[in-house]
Amino acid sequence: MSGNAHRQPRRLTRWWRRRSLRTRMTVIAATAIAASVFVAFQVASELLDRELQDTAENQLRADSRVLATNAESTGLAQVELPPYPGSGRLVRVILPDGSTRTPAGQPALPPVSEHAARVARGASADLMESRDSDEDGYRVYTLRAGDGAVQVAHVADDSPINRFGLGMLLIGLLCVAGGAVVGRAVARTGLAPMDRLTAAAVRVAHTQDLDADIPDEGGGEIRRLIQAINDMLAALRDSRRAQRLLAEDAAHELKTPLTSLRLNIELLVRLDRRGTLDTALSAESRTRLLNDLGAQVAELSTLAAELTDLARGDVSDESAEPLDLADVVVAAATQARSRLPGLEVALDVTSVWVSGRPAALQRAVLNLIDNAGKWSPADQPVEVRLRAEAGAVVLEVDDAGPGIDAADVPRVFDRFYRADSARALPGSGLGLSIVQRVVHAHGGRATVARSARGGALLRVDLPAAGPAAPTARLTAGDDTAVR
């Protein structure tokens, strides 16, 4: 039984959730009106019943006083009791010996109660009570008069309440029906923008046309919803545009190394098929060709890795955590040295804490050092400085190369952008773009300026995770500098 009792509410809940919003609003409106009518009926019935009782009791008291006055002047046994007219009030005189007198033809009243007898004996002045007979209910008022008492009663009549209840029932049914109609109309009118919004969203889903904004209409919640969807469409347009640009730029950047790699491989295959591989190419030429192939494969691998990293955007399995950025910088400098054996990196870093993703930040620092290493002369180190400054963390990567032309500065962080002077150098033009994306994802800013050494000064500002307390410093002259 308990299982069935638990399943029933769940069934009702599932049934309710399957209903449309219009149906729900209609049912809610009709139910609210029905509840309002029921409460109004209960309150009005109670007030009407009390008012009728008060009126009847006041009338009983007034009639009793008239009868008591007559009884006191003529005596209880001699007071005139006119014959019962067939309707109206009922009277009775209680004599001192406990006997009673009633008008001729009057229906019998319930026997005198003990409390009414006490009034007749002088124990109290009056009494209002309800009495029931076999068929009717009576309201009886007993008033002390002379040596006995007089009683005036009336039959309890529920017909006004019943008529009022019937009228309220009819009115309630009409109100519920009208409320359902009005609720349906209000739901239809109120949800019309939702219908148009749904139709527009379905059209966008079917046509894949993200350029069609949904017309802004309505107010309040509807307008905010439409604006949110339009913002979402704008974000999707930007994402699609970025994907298209990424695909176009990637195809363009892959074309050159792939073409060179294909030509070199075709040359080797042709010579091998002719059997002239050993005679057509000298040992020095073969070594140079194989080195070129290795460099081209490495360039493709780097480009593929950077494209993958860039295409992922801010999506990462890493979670942000408090970390000492000095450890990240030292690890990136060590990795850069292993990739470029001739690279010299001079560190001047302070222990500062940020909240971020370690691997992403290390990749950004590594790209900054790699970029500087391409331009820095062999006898000049890449200087990396890390410090706390005005509640922020500042990272600077400084090289002694030729610097960045003023015309190239605005596009340094663009995807695949490479200055004319850099086209002969290895690289994809994605490194600094990745740096900017990582820095922005951490709430920071990346800028470029001219170094005091004549080269480029790339600066990254990140929000500090807490009070930056300087500790040990690594300088270019220390044994801990990476060389």
Protein Blocks (a to p, Z undefined) as FASTA:
>chain_A
ZZmmmmmmmmmmmmmmmpcfklmmmmmmmmmmmmmmmmmmmmmmmmmmmmmmmmmmmmmm
mmmmmmmmmmmmnopklpccdddehiacddddddfkopacddehiacdddddfklmmmmn
opambdcdddddfkbccddddddehjbdcdddddddfklmmmmmmmmmmmmmmmmmmmmm
mmmmmmmmmmmmmmmmmmmmmmmmmnopaklccddehehjlmmmmmmmmmmmmmmmmmmm
mmmmmmmmmmmmmmmmmmmmmmmmmmmmmmmmnopmmmmpcfklmmmmmmmmmmmmmmmm
mmmmmmmmmmnmmacfbdcddddfklmmmmmmmmmmmmmmmbccddddddddddddfklm
mmmmmmmmmmmmmmpcfklccddddddeehiacdddddfbebjafklmmmmmpghiacfk
lmmpgcehlmmmmmmmmmmmnopacdddddfkopacdddddddfbdcdddddddfkbmkb
cZZ
